[in-house]
Amino acid sequence: MNFDDDKQAIEFFQRSIEISLAVFGKLHPIVGTTYFGIGNAYSKLADHKQALNFFQKALANLLHCFGEDHPSVMTTRFCISQASLYDKQSQMNQVRPEKSLNIY
């Protein structure tokens, strides 16, 4: 997928969330899986804050639906750790070391 495909995927997933919530309610695995898909699309776009937000929504849903030891829960936990790491790295990259050298 390219940049535009990922943005379009987010739009489709968000529409899917609206429909799934109306049909199944908020505590259904389809809702959790869709939140995961949105998180994955944001992750591909390197928007790690948004990815983390949707992975956390997916985790809450999937924990309720499947319990702690389900593979989907474990995969989502892994994605949360990755998104968190990448978010912290991108924040660190925004700090410009050459500016701190000017202080001394």
Secondary structure as GFF3:
##gff-version 3
##sequence-region A 1 104
A	DSSP	alpha_helix	3	24	.	.	.	ID=ss1
A	DSSP	alpha_helix	29	44	.	.	.	ID=ss2
A	DSSP	alpha_helix	48	66	.	.	.	ID=ss3
A	DSSP	alpha_helix	71	94	.	.	.	ID=ss4
A	DSSP	alpha_helix	97	101	.	.	.	ID=ss5
###
